[in-house]
Amino acid sequence: MAADPELRELLVSVLSTVKRVERELDLAHRARRQLQLRRPHRHRPLPLRPHAARQRPDIFPESGPEAETVRMPVVERPADDDE
C-alpha cells in the first residue's frame, strides 16, 4: 500500500477513527450500549406475609355478615326539562 511510514500511520489512524465513528453512529450498537450502561434494576423483595387488613371506618358499626338487611333510601331525580 503506502510505502512511506508516516503516510501508513496516517492511514491507520484515519481508518480506526472512521470505524469508531461508524460504531458510534450505529443505532443498534447505541441501544445495546445504553442497556449496558443502565443502572441495574433492583427488585423489591416480596413480603414474607401478607399485609394486615386495613381497618375500615365505622360508618355503620351495626353492619356485618349477620346484620339485618336495610333498604336503601330512594333518591329523587331532578325533573327533565325536555319531557
C-alpha positions as CSV (number, residue, x, y, z in Angstrom):
1,M,0.0,0.0,0.0
2,A,1.7,3.1,1.2
3,A,5.5,2.9,1.3
4,D,6.0,6.0,3.5
5,P,5.8,5.1,7.2
6,E,4.2,8.5,8.1
7,L,1.6,8.0,5.4
8,R,0.9,4.5,6.6
9,E,0.5,5.7,10.2
10,L,-1.9,8.4,9.0
11,L,-3.9,5.8,7.0
12,V,-4.2,3.5,10.0
13,S,-5.2,6.4,12.3
14,V,-7.9,7.6,9.8
15,L,-9.3,4.1,9.3
16,S,-9.5,3.4,13.1
17,T,-11.2,6.8,13.6
18,V,-13.7,6.1,10.8
19,K,-14.5,2.7,12.2
20,R,-15.1,4.1,15.7
21,V,-17.4,6.9,14.4
22,E,-19.4,4.3,12.3
23,R,-19.8,2.2,15.5
24,E,-20.9,5.3,17.5
25,L,-23.5,6.2,14.8
26,D,-24.9,2.6,14.6
27,L,-28.3,2.8,16.2
28,A,-28.4,-0.9,17.3
29,H,-25.0,-0.5,18.8
30,R,-26.0,2.6,20.7
31,A,-29.1,0.9,22.0
32,R,-27.1,-2.1,23.3
33,R,-24.6,0.3,24.8
34,Q,-27.3,2.2,26.6
35,L,-28.7,-1.0,28.0
36,Q,-25.2,-2.0,29.2
37,L,-24.7,1.4,30.9
38,R,-28.1,1.5,32.6
39,R,-28.3,1.1,36.3
40,P,-29.2,-2.4,37.4
41,H,-32.8,-2.9,38.2
42,R,-33.4,-3.6,41.9
43,H,-36.2,-6.0,42.6
44,R,-38.2,-5.2,45.7
45,P,-38.2,-8.3,48.0
46,L,-41.6,-9.9,48.3
47,P,-43.1,-9.7,51.8
48,L,-42.9,-12.9,53.8
49,R,-46.5,-12.5,55.0
50,P,-49.4,-10.5,53.6
51,H,-50.1,-7.1,54.9
52,A,-52.6,-6.8,57.8
53,A,-56.1,-5.8,56.7
54,R,-56.7,-2.1,56.9
55,Q,-59.3,-1.0,59.5
56,R,-62.4,0.3,57.8
57,P,-64.1,3.4,59.4
58,D,-67.1,2.5,61.5
59,I,-69.7,4.4,59.4
60,F,-72.2,1.6,60.0
61,P,-71.0,-0.2,63.1
62,E,-74.0,-2.4,63.2
63,S,-73.3,-3.8,59.7
64,G,-71.7,-7.1,59.2
65,P,-72.5,-10.6,57.9
66,E,-75.2,-11.2,60.5
67,A,-76.7,-7.7,60.4
68,E,-80.3,-7.2,59.2
69,T,-80.8,-6.1,55.6
70,V,-81.8,-2.5,55.3
71,R,-83.4,-0.9,52.2
72,M,-81.5,2.0,50.7
73,P,-83.4,5.3,50.7
74,V,-84.9,6.4,47.3
75,V,-83.1,9.3,45.8
76,E,-85.3,11.8,44.0
77,R,-84.1,12.6,40.5
78,P,-84.4,16.2,39.2
79,A,-87.2,16.5,36.6
80,D,-86.0,16.7,33.0
81,D,-87.0,19.9,31.1
82,D,-87.1,18.1,27.8
83,E,-90.2,16.0,28.6
